[in-house]
């Protein structure tokens, strides 16, 4: 059963992500989904009623962020992959451009805590001319109007951003401009490869 109040992780070697030296015999106080305090045991006050977790002999570090991965798997396989990412220390991930429309809602569900997973974000189907592999679920618009319609499709799916592959062969400049402009109009950031 999970504690309803604050939790103190006590005794771990702490790598805090600031670039400083690791800290032995640390205390990290977590309340809800927030770190309230972290540092040497001698300087961290324990809240009343805190549940203590003994972490002696362990290393504690901030969650890792995977900013570029590709999943494109059936939902149950995606969920297994997300569990593996958590075990690797990844707490946030971004899938960059070949997720099918039927799996896009799973990404929002990760952020709503519908199941155990990192927070996950997706571009849904990305944009490319000839790849990234045969049969990839991507958009291949040939005109600016097609490109704009594809971006609006992604917006209707509630993707988090847009991905454009800029490898050879490339889209004509007017198609790229339409993707970027429509993305801006729809409030969707654009990344490229």
C-alpha positions in Angstrom: 0.0 0.0 0.0 1.3 3.4 -1.0 1.8 6.2 1.6 -0.6 9.1 1.5 1.9 11.5 3.0 5.5 12.5 2.3 8.1 9.8 1.7 11.8 10.2 2.7 14.3 8.2 0.7 17.2 7.8 3.2 20.8 6.8 2.9 21.3 6.6 -0.8 24.2 8.0 -2.8 22.6 11.0 -4.5 23.5 12.2 -8.0 21.4 15.3 -8.1 21.9 16.3 -11.8 23.5 19.7 -11.0 27.0 18.7 -11.9 28.2 18.5 -8.3 29.9 15.5 -6.7 27.7 12.6 -5.7 26.4 12.9 -2.1 26.7 10.0 0.2 24.1 9.4 3.0 21.4 11.6 1.4 17.8 12.3 2.2 15.3 13.0 -0.6 11.8 14.0 0.6 9.0 13.3 -2.0 5.4 14.5 -1.6 2.9 13.5 -4.2 4.7 13.9 -7.5 7.2 16.5 -6.3 10.6 16.4 -4.7 10.3 18.7 -1.7 13.9 18.6 -0.5 17.2 16.8 -1.2 20.6 16.9 0.3 22.8 15.5 3.1 21.0 13.8 5.9 22.4 16.3 8.4 20.7 19.2 6.6 17.3 17.9 5.5 14.4 18.2 8.0 12.0 15.2 8.1 8.3 16.2 7.9 6.0 14.9 10.6 4.6 11.5 9.8 7.0 10.9 6.9 7.4 7.3 5.7 11.1 6.4 5.5 12.5 4.2 2.8 15.9 2.7 3.5 18.1 3.2 0.4 21.5 2.5 1.9 23.7 0.9 -0.7 21.6 2.3 -3.6 22.2 5.2 -6.0 19.5 7.8 -6.6 19.5 10.1 -9.6 16.9 12.2 -11.4 14.7 10.5 -14.0 16.3 10.3 -17.5 14.6 11.8 -20.5 14.7 9.9 -23.8 14.1 12.6 -26.4 14.3 10.5 -29.6 12.9 7.0 -29.9 10.5 5.2 -32.2 8.0 2.7 -30.9 5.4 1.8 -33.6 4.3 -1.4 -31.9 1.0 -2.9 -30.9 -0.4 -1.4 -27.6 0.6 -4.2 -25.3 4.2 -4.2 -26.7 4.3 -0.5 -26.2 3.3 -0.9 -22.6 6.0 -3.5 -22.0 8.5 -1.2 -23.6 7.5 1.7 -21.3 7.9 -0.6 -18.2 11.4 -1.4 -19.5 12.1 2.3 -19.9 11.1 2.9 -16.2 13.5 0.1 -15.2 16.2 1.9 -17.1 15.5 5.1 -15.2 13.6 6.9 -18.1 10.7 8.9 -16.6 9.9 11.0 -19.7 10.2 10.0 -23.4 9.4 11.4 -26.8 8.5 9.1 -29.8 9.7 10.9 -32.9 7.4 10.1 -35.8 6.1 6.7 -36.8 3.2 6.0 -34.4 -0.1 5.0 -35.9 -3.3 6.9 -35.2 -4.7 4.0 -33.2 -1.8 4.2 -30.7 -1.6 8.0 -30.3 -4.2 8.0 -27.5 -1.9 5.8 -25.4 0.6 8.6 -25.1 -1.9 10.9 -23.5 -2.9 8.0 -21.2 0.7 7.8 -19.9 0.4 11.4 -18.8 -3.0 10.7 -17.2 -1.4 7.8 -15.3 -3.8 5.2 -16.8 -1.1 2.6 -16.5 2.5 2.4 -15.2 4.8 4.2 -17.7 7.1 7.2 -18.2 5.4 10.4 -19.4 5.3 9.8 -23.1 4.9 12.3 -26.0 4.4 11.5 -29.7 4.6 13.1 -33.2 2.2 10.4 -34.4 3.0 9.9 -38.1 5.9 12.0 -39.2 6.6 13.4 -42.7 9.2 12.0 -45.1 9.6 11.4 -48.8 10.9 7.9 -48.9 11.3 6.2 -45.5 12.3 5.7 -42.9 11.6 2.1 -43.9 9.2 0.5 -46.4 5.6 0.7 -45.2 6.4 3.1 -42.3 3.2 4.9 -41.1 4.3 8.4 -42.2 2.9 11.2 -44.4 4.3 11.8 -47.8 2.5 14.9 -49.1 3.3 16.0 -52.6 1.7 19.5 -52.4 1.5 22.2 -49.8 -2.3 21.7 -49.5 -1.7 17.9 -48.8 0.9 18.9 -46.2 -1.5 21.3 -44.4 -4.3 18.7 -44.4 -1.8 16.1 -42.9 -0.9 18.6 -40.1 -4.5 19.2 -39.4 -5.0 15.5 -39.2 -2.3 15.2 -36.6 -3.8 18.1 -34.7 -7.1 16.3 -34.6 -5.3 13.2 -33.2 -3.9 15.5 -30.4 -0.2 14.7 -31.1 2.3 16.7 -29.2 4.6 17.8 -32.0 5.4 17.3 -35.7 8.4 15.4 -37.1 10.0 16.0 -40.6 12.7 13.8 -41.9 15.1 16.0 -43.8 17.2 13.2 -45.3 17.6 12.8 -49.1 15.5 12.9 -51.0 13.9 16.0 -49.4 10.5 17.6 -49.7 10.3 20.6 -52.1 10.7 23.8 -50.1 7.0 24.8 -50.5 5.9 21.5 -48.9 8.3 22.0 -46.0 7.1 25.6 -45.6 3.5 24.4 -45.5 4.2 21.8 -42.9 6.0 24.3 -40.6 3.5 27.1 -41.2 0.5 24.9 -40.5 2.2 23.4 -37.5 2.7 26.9 -36.1 -1.0 27.8 -36.8 -2.1 24.6 -35.1 0.2 25.2 -32.1 2.4 22.1 -32.8 6.2 22.5 -32.5 8.2 21.0 -35.3 11.4 18.8 -35.0 13.5 17.5 -37.8 15.9 14.7 -38.5 
